[in-house]
Amino acid sequence: MIKIGILGGTFNPIHNAHLAMAQAAYEQYGLDEVWFMPSGSPPHKKNKKIASAEHRKRMVQFAIDDVAHFRFSDFELRREGTTYTRDTLKLLCERNPKSQFYFILGGDSLRDFATWYHPEEIVRYCRILAVARNGVSFEEMEKACKKYSREMGGEFLPVQMNPIVISSEDIRERIGKGMSVQGLCPEVVNRYISIHGLYGRKKLKLKKDERDTKHICACLQASLRPKRYLHTLGVSDTAANLAYCHGADGERARLAGLLHDCAKYYSDEEMIALCDRYEIALTDIERKNPALIHGKLGACLAKKRYGVKDPEIASAIRCHTTGKPGMTLLEKILYAADYIEPERHMDCAPYPLDLVRRTCFQDLDRGVWMILTNTVTFLEQSENETDPMTRETWEYYDRKMKKI
């Protein structure tokens, strides 16, 4: 049997006490994993202001990314309507017959457990791990667990944890009053709250003296998942190296590389909505394939959020996915860097990736043509719809190569 802990809640926002609870339960009961499961529409918080599911999801993901035995689960977020713990656990047991579930809750929640929706059924599907926190001592928790085990016939087990007096409600109130929440949430979550202006905080916009790579990287690290952030750093370094090889400004290329995917973390619906808000024109194909539009939105955010007003950097970000005929040197550098950066590992045809990499440093136009040829070939073989701009760009560089 795989022993899986479930830590549910609105996570509005997730904070350090949540992480400590999960770790204590994991260590004291030998769990294999702990799943963090944000709720969609919790029945007991209908009158409270809750951040969107996307925001809460990302904050949880960022908070637990570095812990191997913590997992994110969107099981409740994907369910429509009011989500009850009884129904969630019943479905989880049906779908995971080889798993034993442990539902983790705080001592304050244990006091109200009898008022939950069908609590007598909840204990049929899991063991309850009750964590001593928010003024509830471990001794009190042991007594309460024995009492509930007798009365409900389930298994209630106490979890000991060093006192951490933190609540999401207090954090929201502090933010609303302009107070610091340093040390209450993981730093990456605090940065995320600032970037998006959650809970009444003023939306982050870098000041002139903060527009260096250090501050930009800190913002990007709190917006992009680890794999995407690593890709971003790879593109930035590759763009700078290409620039030095081809006589361009390396620092401008590095900055373009850092910001090329700055809009990538948004959901498809969010990207389309933001483009409409900022009056960014989208084609029908782009609306059907939102992955194509993060360049356009990213160029806008580079200016609005990061204060980068260089029009050529904006243009390079805008067209780094599809390219365009007659690209400037910086535009070609970013387009190529996005494809050949060191973290890319893919089978390419007709031109292998290693060959494309070498060519880009020797002959940038030919390298861009190889990338476009590979891209068009892949789209045709996979029967995906090819964006007209990608096709037009390939035809432009194909004609250029034939003239050489």
Salt bridges, closest charged atoms under 4 A:
GLU33 OE2 - ARG71 NH2 3.50
GLU54 OE1 - ARG58 NH2 3.43
ASP65 OD1 - ARG225 NH2 2.71
ASP74 OD1 - ARG78 NE 2.82
ASP87 OD1 - ARG86 NE 2.62
GLU94 OE2 - LYS90 NZ 2.79
GLU120 OE2 - HIS118 ND1 3.09
GLU121 OE1 - ARG86 NH1 2.74
GLU121 OE2 - HIS118 ND1 3.60
GLU151 OE2 - LYS147 NZ 3.19
GLU155 OE1 - ARG127 NE 3.08
ASP212 OD1 - HIS215 ND1 3.08
ASP237 OD1 - ARG254 NH1 2.77
GLU251 OE2 - ARG254 NE 3.84
ASP261 OD2 - ARG228 NH1 2.89
ASP261 OD2 - HIS231 NE2 3.61
ASP261 OD2 - HIS260 NE2 3.25
ASP261 OD1 - HIS294 NE2 3.06
ASP261 OD1 - HIS320 NE2 3.37
GLU270 OE1 - ARG58 NH2 2.36
ASP276 OD1 - ARG287 NH2 2.78
GLU286 OE1 - LYS296 NZ 2.98
ASP310 OD2 - ARG252 NE 2.86
GLU312 OE1 - ARG252 NH2 3.01
GLU331 OE2 - LYS324 NZ 3.18
ASP338 OD1 - HIS231 NE2 2.94
ASP338 OD1 - HIS260 NE2 3.25
ASP338 OD1 - ARG344 NH2 3.52
GLU341 OE2 - HIS231 ND1 2.72
ASP354 OD1 - ARG357 NH1 3.60
ASP365 OD1 - LYS332 NZ 2.72
ASP365 OD2 - LYS400 NZ 3.01
GLU380 OE2 - ARG391 NH2 2.79
ASP398 OD2 - LYS402 NZ 3.20
